[in-house]
Amino acid sequence: MLVVLRRALYRLGLLGRERLPVPVVVIGNITVGGTGKTPLVIYLASALRALGRCPGIVSRGYRGDDTQVVEVTVGSDPGTVGDEPLLLARRSGCPVFVGRDRVAAARALLAGHPECDVILADDGLQHYRLARDVEIAMFDQRGVMNGWPLPAGPLREPVSRLAHVDAVVLNGTAVTCPRSGIPGTQSASAPTLDRPVFAMRLLGESFYRLDDHGTTCSAADLAGKKLHAVAGIGAPQRFFDRLSAMGLSFAEHAFADHHSFCEAELALTGDAILTTEKDAVKLAQLRLALPVWVLPVTAEVSPDLAAFVLEKLNGQPFA
């Protein structure tokens, strides 16, 4: 695979890495599709700030229209900066910059916000030109699926890449392979995973109304209503499963990740639309007949991932 060759060239020094004046923590995955990186970045930004650091965030800005480096504000257009960076800016409270060139994005962030003392690179595992101090790889319950590289399977890089990351985070995975620790790697050729493994789960029981964030409701308030669940994320079924676990019945409307919604496809009949925060940043621009209720989630990670990252940055062993 081309990405494997590129990584080898960087490791051999044949392609140059650029090191920033502050440490870099990369959060990414070796599979395509959403694994929960955005909630993890928000968690890590908040937790590092509580530990006395001042993080900034860089992202590619997937499907944003602007090819230049752009600072993301809470009022940015998701069509320009991307839905995930906009959500990061609104939820993290940190400076967020997007750009296909993450090195340029990070340098622009530090120039505009010199108080930042650590960079979180969202989905930057394969952006090897940006030198990094800590690498975190994520999986959800789908694991590596069929274990094949693109285009036959979901892998951006082989599973052996995990031997070189600093930590693995498993999002909502209750059962893992005893040999590798990663779901879906049950083959005899799967490498033994000797990296620290952290368990992440998403918490969230209360909805807020899209046109009035101060108005909230519980699942019990929505029970018995004719509901539509709308999700344009990497794993829509994960959202639907969560709603079902909350005791709700609804019609499922799954869209591709980063889908650009139009009013016609959401001209639904019933009582309400339920959606994710990531989709909400785009639905807010539409005029919809039904009220939209948004389910915000917060990541909980065990053991303490932020303490692990901080100790790696400080050169101390993780207890």
Contacts in CASP RR format, 6 or more apart in sequence:
PFRMAT RR
TARGET T0000
AUTHOR 0000-0000-0000
METHOD contacts of the structure
MODEL  1
MLVVLRRALYRLGLLGRERLPVPVVVIGNITVGGTGKTPLVIYLASALRA
LGRCPGIVSRGYRGDDTQVVEVTVGSDPGTVGDEPLLLARRSGCPVFVGR
DRVAAARALLAGHPECDVILADDGLQHYRLARDVEIAMFDQRGVMNGWPL
PAGPLREPVSRLAHVDAVVLNGTAVTCPRSGIPGTQSASAPTLDRPVFAM
RLLGESFYRLDDHGTTCSAADLAGKKLHAVAGIGAPQRFFDRLSAMGLSF
AEHAFADHHSFCEAELALTGDAILTTEKDAVKLAQLRLALPVWVLPVTAE
VSPDLAAFVLEKLNGQPFA
1 149 0 8 1.000
1 150 0 8 1.000
1 156 0 8 1.000
1 157 0 8 1.000
1 158 0 8 1.000
3 126 0 8 1.000
3 156 0 8 1.000
3 157 0 8 1.000
4 157 0 8 1.000
4 158 0 8 1.000
6 15 0 8 1.000
6 126 0 8 1.000
6 128 0 8 1.000
7 126 0 8 1.000
7 128 0 8 1.000
7 157 0 8 1.000
7 161 0 8 1.000
9 15 0 8 1.000
10 16 0 8 1.000
10 17 0 8 1.000
10 128 0 8 1.000
10 129 0 8 1.000
15 128 0 8 1.000
15 129 0 8 1.000
16 129 0 8 1.000
17 128 0 8 1.000
17 129 0 8 1.000
17 130 0 8 1.000
17 131 0 8 1.000
18 103 0 8 1.000
18 129 0 8 1.000
18 130 0 8 1.000
18 131 0 8 1.000
19 131 0 8 1.000
20 103 0 8 1.000
20 106 0 8 1.000
20 107 0 8 1.000
20 110 0 8 1.000
20 119 0 8 1.000
20 130 0 8 1.000
20 131 0 8 1.000
21 110 0 8 1.000
22 110 0 8 1.000
22 116 0 8 1.000
22 117 0 8 1.000
22 118 0 8 1.000
22 119 0 8 1.000
23 117 0 8 1.000
23 118 0 8 1.000
23 119 0 8 1.000
23 133 0 8 1.000
23 134 0 8 1.000
23 313 0 8 1.000
24 106 0 8 1.000
24 118 0 8 1.000
24 119 0 8 1.000
24 121 0 8 1.000
24 130 0 8 1.000
24 131 0 8 1.000
24 132 0 8 1.000
24 133 0 8 1.000
24 134 0 8 1.000
25 44 0 8 1.000
25 118 0 8 1.000
25 119 0 8 1.000
25 120 0 8 1.000
25 121 0 8 1.000
25 132 0 8 1.000
25 133 0 8 1.000
25 134 0 8 1.000
25 136 0 8 1.000
25 309 0 8 1.000
25 313 0 8 1.000
26 121 0 8 1.000
26 124 0 8 1.000
26 125 0 8 1.000
26 127 0 8 1.000
26 130 0 8 1.000
26 132 0 8 1.000
26 134 0 8 1.000
26 135 0 8 1.000
26 136 0 8 1.000
27 37 0 8 1.000
27 40 0 8 1.000
27 41 0 8 1.000
27 44 0 8 1.000
27 120 0 8 1.000
27 121 0 8 1.000
27 122 0 8 1.000
27 123 0 8 1.000
27 124 0 8 1.000
27 125 0 8 1.000
27 136 0 8 1.000
27 138 0 8 1.000
28 35 0 8 1.000
28 37 0 8 1.000
28 122 0 8 1.000
28 123 0 8 1.000
28 124 0 8 1.000
28 125 0 8 1.000
28 135 0 8 1.000
28 136 0 8 1.000
28 137 0 8 1.000
28 138 0 8 1.000
29 35 0 8 1.000
29 37 0 8 1.000
29 123 0 8 1.000
29 125 0 8 1.000
29 137 0 8 1.000
29 138 0 8 1.000
29 139 0 8 1.000
29 156 0 8 1.000
30 125 0 8 1.000
30 137 0 8 1.000
30 144 0 8 1.000
30 155 0 8 1.000
30 156 0 8 1.000
30 157 0 8 1.000
30 158 0 8 1.000
30 159 0 8 1.000
30 161 0 8 1.000
30 162 0 8 1.000
31 139 0 8 1.000
31 142 0 8 1.000
31 143 0 8 1.000
31 144 0 8 1.000
31 145 0 8 1.000
31 154 0 8 1.000
31 155 0 8 1.000
31 156 0 8 1.000
32 150 0 8 1.000
32 154 0 8 1.000
32 156 0 8 1.000
33 154 0 8 1.000
33 234 0 8 1.000
33 235 0 8 1.000
33 257 0 8 1.000
34 140 0 8 1.000
34 233 0 8 1.000
34 234 0 8 1.000
34 235 0 8 1.000
34 257 0 8 1.000
35 138 0 8 1.000
35 139 0 8 1.000
35 140 0 8 1.000
35 171 0 8 1.000
35 235 0 8 1.000
36 138 0 8 1.000
36 140 0 8 1.000
36 171 0 8 1.000
36 200 0 8 1.000
36 202 0 8 1.000
36 299 0 8 1.000
37 122 0 8 1.000
37 123 0 8 1.000
37 138 0 8 1.000
38 84 0 8 1.000
38 87 0 8 1.000
38 88 0 8 1.000
38 122 0 8 1.000
38 278 0 8 1.000
39 200 0 8 1.000
39 202 0 8 1.000
39 297 0 8 1.000
39 298 0 8 1.000
39 299 0 8 1.000
40 136 0 8 1.000
40 138 0 8 1.000
40 169 0 8 1.000
40 171 0 8 1.000
40 200 0 8 1.000
40 299 0 8 1.000
40 301 0 8 1.000
41 57 0 8 1.000
41 88 0 8 1.000
41 92 0 8 1.000
41 120 0 8 1.000
41 122 0 8 1.000
42 87 0 8 1.000
42 88 0 8 1.000
42 91 0 8 1.000
42 92 0 8 1.000
42 298 0 8 1.000
42 299 0 8 1.000
43 200 0 8 1.000
43 298 0 8 1.000
43 299 0 8 1.000
43 300 0 8 1.000
43 301 0 8 1.000
43 305 0 8 1.000
43 306 0 8 1.000
44 55 0 8 1.000
44 120 0 8 1.000
44 305 0 8 1.000
44 306 0 8 1.000
44 309 0 8 1.000
45 55 0 8 1.000
45 56 0 8 1.000
45 57 0 8 1.000
45 88 0 8 1.000
45 92 0 8 1.000
45 93 0 8 1.000
45 94 0 8 1.000
45 120 0 8 1.000
46 92 0 8 1.000
47 304 0 8 1.000
47 305 0 8 1.000
47 306 0 8 1.000
48 55 0 8 1.000
48 118 0 8 1.000
48 306 0 8 1.000
48 309 0 8 1.000
48 310 0 8 1.000
49 55 0 8 1.000
49 94 0 8 1.000
50 306 0 8 1.000
51 306 0 8 1.000
51 307 0 8 1.000
51 310 0 8 1.000
53 117 0 8 1.000
53 118 0 8 1.000
53 310 0 8 1.000
54 115 0 8 1.000
54 116 0 8 1.000
54 117 0 8 1.000
54 118 0 8 1.000
55 92 0 8 1.000
55 94 0 8 1.000
55 116 0 8 1.000
55 117 0 8 1.000
55 118 0 8 1.000
55 119 0 8 1.000
55 120 0 8 1.000
56 94 0 8 1.000
56 95 0 8 1.000
56 96 0 8 1.000
56 109 0 8 1.000
56 113 0 8 1.000
56 116 0 8 1.000
56 118 0 8 1.000
56 119 0 8 1.000
56 120 0 8 1.000
57 85 0 8 1.000
57 88 0 8 1.000
57 92 0 8 1.000
57 94 0 8 1.000
57 95 0 8 1.000
57 96 0 8 1.000
57 97 0 8 1.000
57 109 0 8 1.000
57 119 0 8 1.000
57 120 0 8 1.000
57 121 0 8 1.000
57 122 0 8 1.000
58 96 0 8 1.000
58 97 0 8 1.000
58 98 0 8 1.000
58 99 0 8 1.000
58 102 0 8 1.000
58 105 0 8 1.000
58 106 0 8 1.000
58 109 0 8 1.000
58 119 0 8 1.000
58 120 0 8 1.000
58 121 0 8 1.000
58 122 0 8 1.000
59 84 0 8 1.000
59 85 0 8 1.000
59 88 0 8 1.000
59 96 0 8 1.000
59 97 0 8 1.000
59 98 0 8 1.000
59 99 0 8 1.000
59 102 0 8 1.000
59 105 0 8 1.000
59 121 0 8 1.000
59 122 0 8 1.000
59 123 0 8 1.000
60 98 0 8 1.000
60 99 0 8 1.000
60 100 0 8 1.000
60 102 0 8 1.000
60 122 0 8 1.000
60 123 0 8 1.000
60 124 0 8 1.000
60 127 0 8 1.000
61 81 0 8 1.000
61 82 0 8 1.000
61 84 0 8 1.000
61 85 0 8 1.000
61 98 0 8 1.000
61 99 0 8 1.000
62 82 0 8 1.000
62 83 0 8 1.000
62 84 0 8 1.000
62 123 0 8 1.000
62 258 0 8 1.000
63 79 0 8 1.000
63 82 0 8 1.000
63 83 0 8 1.000
63 258 0 8 1.000
63 260 0 8 1.000
64 78 0 8 1.000
64 79 0 8 1.000
64 80 0 8 1.000
64 81 0 8 1.000
64 82 0 8 1.000
64 98 0 8 1.000
65 79 0 8 1.000
65 80 0 8 1.000
66 80 0 8 1.000
66 81 0 8 1.000
66 98 0 8 1.000
66 99 0 8 1.000
67 99 0 8 1.000
67 100 0 8 1.000
68 99 0 8 1.000
69 97 0 8 1.000
69 98 0 8 1.000
69 99 0 8 1.000
69 101 0 8 1.000
69 104 0 8 1.000
69 105 0 8 1.000
69 108 0 8 1.000
70 76 0 8 1.000
70 80 0 8 1.000
70 81 0 8 1.000
70 97 0 8 1.000
70 98 0 8 1.000
70 99 0 8 1.000
71 95 0 8 1.000
71 96 0 8 1.000
71 97 0 8 1.000
71 108 0 8 1.000
71 109 0 8 1.000
71 112 0 8 1.000
72 81 0 8 1.000
72 85 0 8 1.000
72 86 0 8 1.000
72 88 0 8 1.000
72 89 0 8 1.000
72 96 0 8 1.000
72 97 0 8 1.000
72 98 0 8 1.000
73 89 0 8 1.000
74 86 0 8 1.000
74 89 0 8 1.000
74 90 0 8 1.000
75 86 0 8 1.000
76 85 0 8 1.000
76 86 0 8 1.000
76 89 0 8 1.000
78 86 0 8 1.000
78 281 0 8 1.000
78 282 0 8 1.000
78 285 0 8 1.000
79 260 0 8 1.000
79 282 0 8 1.000
81 98 0 8 1.000
82 98 0 8 1.000
82 258 0 8 1.000
83 258 0 8 1.000
83 278 0 8 1.000
83 279 0 8 1.000
83 281 0 8 1.000
83 282 0 8 1.000
84 122 0 8 1.000
84 258 0 8 1.000
84 278 0 8 1.000
85 96 0 8 1.000
85 98 0 8 1.000
85 122 0 8 1.000
86 281 0 8 1.000
87 277 0 8 1.000
87 278 0 8 1.000
87 281 0 8 1.000
88 94 0 8 1.000
88 96 0 8 1.000
88 122 0 8 1.000
89 96 0 8 1.000
90 281 0 8 1.000
91 277 0 8 1.000
94 116 0 8 1.000
94 120 0 8 1.000
95 109 0 8 1.000
95 112 0 8 1.000
95 113 0 8 1.000
95 116 0 8 1.000
96 109 0 8 1.000
97 105 0 8 1.000
97 106 0 8 1.000
97 108 0 8 1.000
97 109 0 8 1.000
98 105 0 8 1.000
99 105 0 8 1.000
102 121 0 8 1.000
102 124 0 8 1.000
102 127 0 8 1.000
102 129 0 8 1.000
102 130 0 8 1.000
103 129 0 8 1.000
103 130 0 8 1.000
106 119 0 8 1.000
106 121 0 8 1.000
106 130 0 8 1.000
109 116 0 8 1.000
109 119 0 8 1.000
110 116 0 8 1.000
110 119 0 8 1.000
118 313 0 8 1.000
121 127 0 8 1.000
121 130 0 8 1.000
121 132 0 8 1.000
124 130 0 8 1.000
125 135 0 8 1.000
125 137 0 8 1.000
125 156 0 8 1.000
125 157 0 8 1.000
125 165 0 8 1.000
126 156 0 8 1.000
126 157 0 8 1.000
133 312 0 8 1.000
133 313 0 8 1.000
134 166 0 8 1.000
134 167 0 8 1.000
134 309 0 8 1.000
134 312 0 8 1.000
134 313 0 8 1.000
135 164 0 8 1.000
135 165 0 8 1.000
135 166 0 8 1.000
135 167 0 8 1.000
136 165 0 8 1.000
136 166 0 8 1.000
136 167 0 8 1.000
136 168 0 8 1.000
136 169 0 8 1.000
136 305 0 8 1.000
136 309 0 8 1.000
137 161 0 8 1.000
137 162 0 8 1.000
137 165 0 8 1.000
137 167 0 8 1.000
137 168 0 8 1.000
137 169 0 8 1.000
138 168 0 8 1.000
138 169 0 8 1.000
138 170 0 8 1.000
138 171 0 8 1.000
138 200 0 8 1.000
139 168 0 8 1.000
139 169 0 8 1.000
139 170 0 8 1.000
139 171 0 8 1.000
139 173 0 8 1.000
139 182 0 8 1.000
139 183 0 8 1.000
140 170 0 8 1.000
140 171 0 8 1.000
140 172 0 8 1.000
140 173 0 8 1.000
140 235 0 8 1.000
140 238 0 8 1.000
141 171 0 8 1.000
141 172 0 8 1.000
141 173 0 8 1.000
141 174 0 8 1.000
141 183 0 8 1.000
141 238 0 8 1.000
142 183 0 8 1.000
142 235 0 8 1.000
143 173 0 8 1.000
143 182 0 8 1.000
143 183 0 8 1.000
143 184 0 8 1.000
143 185 0 8 1.000
144 154 0 8 1.000
144 155 0 8 1.000
144 159 0 8 1.000
144 182 0 8 1.000
144 183 0 8 1.000
144 184 0 8 1.000
144 185 0 8 1.000
145 153 0 8 1.000
145 154 0 8 1.000
145 184 0 8 1.000
146 152 0 8 1.000
146 153 0 8 1.000
146 154 0 8 1.000
147 153 0 8 1.000
147 154 0 8 1.000
147 155 0 8 1.000
147 159 0 8 1.000
147 184 0 8 1.000
147 185 0 8 1.000
148 154 0 8 1.000
148 155 0 8 1.000
149 155 0 8 1.000
149 156 0 8 1.000
149 157 0 8 1.000
149 158 0 8 1.000
150 156 0 8 1.000
159 180 0 8 1.000
159 182 0 8 1.000
159 185 0 8 1.000
159 190 0 8 1.000
159 191 0 8 1.000
160 191 0 8 1.000
162 168 0 8 1.000
162 182 0 8 1.000
162 191 0 8 1.000
162 193 0 8 1.000
162 195 0 8 1.000
163 191 0 8 1.000
163 194 0 8 1.000
163 195 0 8 1.000
165 195 0 8 1.000
166 195 0 8 1.000
166 196 0 8 1.000
166 312 0 8 1.000
167 195 0 8 1.000
167 196 0 8 1.000
167 197 0 8 1.000
167 198 0 8 1.000
167 305 0 8 1.000
167 308 0 8 1.000
168 181 0 8 1.000
168 182 0 8 1.000
168 193 0 8 1.000
168 195 0 8 1.000
168 196 0 8 1.000
168 197 0 8 1.000
168 198 0 8 1.000
169 197 0 8 1.000
169 198 0 8 1.000
169 199 0 8 1.000
169 200 0 8 1.000
169 301 0 8 1.000
169 305 0 8 1.000
170 176 0 8 1.000
170 181 0 8 1.000
170 182 0 8 1.000
170 183 0 8 1.000
170 197 0 8 1.000
170 198 0 8 1.000
170 199 0 8 1.000
170 200 0 8 1.000
171 200 0 8 1.000
171 201 0 8 1.000
171 202 0 8 1.000
172 199 0 8 1.000
172 200 0 8 1.000
172 201 0 8 1.000
172 202 0 8 1.000
173 183 0 8 1.000
173 199 0 8 1.000
175 183 0 8 1.000
176 182 0 8 1.000
176 183 0 8 1.000
177 183 0 8 1.000
177 184 0 8 1.000
177 185 0 8 1.000
177 186 0 8 1.000
177 190 0 8 1.000
179 185 0 8 1.000
179 186 0 8 1.000
179 190 0 8 1.000
179 192 0 8 1.000
180 186 0 8 1.000
180 190 0 8 1.000
180 191 0 8 1.000
180 192 0 8 1.000
180 193 0 8 1.000
181 193 0 8 1.000
181 197 0 8 1.000
182 190 0 8 1.000
182 193 0 8 1.000
185 191 0 8 1.000
196 308 0 8 1.000
196 318 0 8 1.000
198 301 0 8 1.000
198 302 0 8 1.000
198 303 0 8 1.000
198 305 0 8 1.000
198 308 0 8 1.000
199 301 0 8 1.000
199 302 0 8 1.000
200 299 0 8 1.000
200 300 0 8 1.000
200 301 0 8 1.000
200 302 0 8 1.000
201 299 0 8 1.000
201 300 0 8 1.000
202 242 0 8 1.000
202 297 0 8 1.000
202 298 0 8 1.000
202 299 0 8 1.000
202 300 0 8 1.000
203 297 0 8 1.000
203 298 0 8 1.000
203 299 0 8 1.000
203 300 0 8 1.000
204 295 0 8 1.000
204 296 0 8 1.000
204 297 0 8 1.000
204 298 0 8 1.000
205 218 0 8 1.000
205 219 0 8 1.000
205 246 0 8 1.000
206 216 0 8 1.000
206 217 0 8 1.000
206 218 0 8 1.000
206 296 0 8 1.000
207 216 0 8 1.000
207 217 0 8 1.000
207 218 0 8 1.000
207 219 0 8 1.000
207 222 0 8 1.000
207 274 0 8 1.000
207 293 0 8 1.000
207 294 0 8 1.000
207 295 0 8 1.000
208 214 0 8 1.000
208 215 0 8 1.000
208 216 0 8 1.000
208 293 0 8 1.000
208 294 0 8 1.000
208 296 0 8 1.000
209 215 0 8 1.000
209 216 0 8 1.000
209 217 0 8 1.000
209 291 0 8 1.000
209 292 0 8 1.000
209 293 0 8 1.000
209 294 0 8 1.000
210 275 0 8 1.000
210 280 0 8 1.000
210 283 0 8 1.000
210 284 0 8 1.000
210 291 0 8 1.000
210 292 0 8 1.000
210 293 0 8 1.000
210 294 0 8 1.000
211 284 0 8 1.000
211 291 0 8 1.000
211 292 0 8 1.000
217 293 0 8 1.000
219 243 0 8 1.000
219 246 0 8 1.000
219 247 0 8 1.000
219 248 0 8 1.000
222 248 0 8 1.000
222 272 0 8 1.000
222 274 0 8 1.000
222 293 0 8 1.000
223 247 0 8 1.000
223 248 0 8 1.000
224 249 0 8 1.000
225 270 0 8 1.000
225 271 0 8 1.000
225 272 0 8 1.000
226 269 0 8 1.000
226 270 0 8 1.000
226 271 0 8 1.000
226 272 0 8 1.000
227 248 0 8 1.000
227 249 0 8 1.000
227 250 0 8 1.000
227 251 0 8 1.000
227 270 0 8 1.000
227 271 0 8 1.000
227 272 0 8 1.000
227 273 0 8 1.000
227 274 0 8 1.000
228 250 0 8 1.000
228 251 0 8 1.000
228 253 0 8 1.000
228 268 0 8 1.000
228 270 0 8 1.000
228 272 0 8 1.000
228 273 0 8 1.000
228 274 0 8 1.000
228 290 0 8 1.000
229 239 0 8 1.000
229 240 0 8 1.000
229 243 0 8 1.000
229 250 0 8 1.000
229 251 0 8 1.000
229 252 0 8 1.000
229 253 0 8 1.000
229 273 0 8 1.000
229 274 0 8 1.000
229 275 0 8 1.000
230 253 0 8 1.000
230 255 0 8 1.000
230 261 0 8 1.000
230 266 0 8 1.000
230 273 0 8 1.000
230 274 0 8 1.000
230 275 0 8 1.000
230 279 0 8 1.000
230 283 0 8 1.000
231 239 0 8 1.000
231 240 0 8 1.000
231 253 0 8 1.000
231 254 0 8 1.000
231 255 0 8 1.000
231 275 0 8 1.000
231 276 0 8 1.000
231 279 0 8 1.000
232 254 0 8 1.000
232 255 0 8 1.000
232 256 0 8 1.000
232 257 0 8 1.000
232 258 0 8 1.000
232 259 0 8 1.000
232 276 0 8 1.000
232 278 0 8 1.000
232 279 0 8 1.000
233 239 0 8 1.000
233 257 0 8 1.000
233 276 0 8 1.000
233 278 0 8 1.000
233 279 0 8 1.000
234 257 0 8 1.000
236 252 0 8 1.000
236 254 0 8 1.000
236 255 0 8 1.000
237 254 0 8 1.000
239 276 0 8 1.000
239 295 0 8 1.000
240 250 0 8 1.000
240 252 0 8 1.000
240 254 0 8 1.000
242 295 0 8 1.000
243 250 0 8 1.000
243 274 0 8 1.000
243 295 0 8 1.000
248 274 0 8 1.000
250 274 0 8 1.000
251 268 0 8 1.000
253 266 0 8 1.000
253 268 0 8 1.000
255 261 0 8 1.000
259 279 0 8 1.000
260 282 0 8 1.000
261 279 0 8 1.000
261 282 0 8 1.000
261 283 0 8 1.000
261 286 0 8 1.000
262 286 0 8 1.000
263 286 0 8 1.000
263 287 0 8 1.000
263 288 0 8 1.000
266 273 0 8 1.000
266 283 0 8 1.000
266 286 0 8 1.000
266 288 0 8 1.000
266 290 0 8 1.000
267 289 0 8 1.000
268 289 0 8 1.000
268 290 0 8 1.000
270 290 0 8 1.000
271 290 0 8 1.000
271 291 0 8 1.000
272 290 0 8 1.000
272 291 0 8 1.000
272 292 0 8 1.000
272 293 0 8 1.000
273 283 0 8 1.000
273 288 0 8 1.000
273 290 0 8 1.000
273 291 0 8 1.000
273 292 0 8 1.000
273 293 0 8 1.000
274 292 0 8 1.000
274 293 0 8 1.000
274 294 0 8 1.000
274 295 0 8 1.000
275 283 0 8 1.000
275 292 0 8 1.000
275 293 0 8 1.000
275 294 0 8 1.000
275 295 0 8 1.000
276 294 0 8 1.000
276 295 0 8 1.000
277 294 0 8 1.000
277 295 0 8 1.000
277 296 0 8 1.000
277 297 0 8 1.000
280 292 0 8 1.000
280 294 0 8 1.000
283 292 0 8 1.000
307 318 0 8 1.000
308 318 0 8 1.000
311 317 0 8 1.000
311 318 0 8 1.000
312 318 0 8 1.000
END
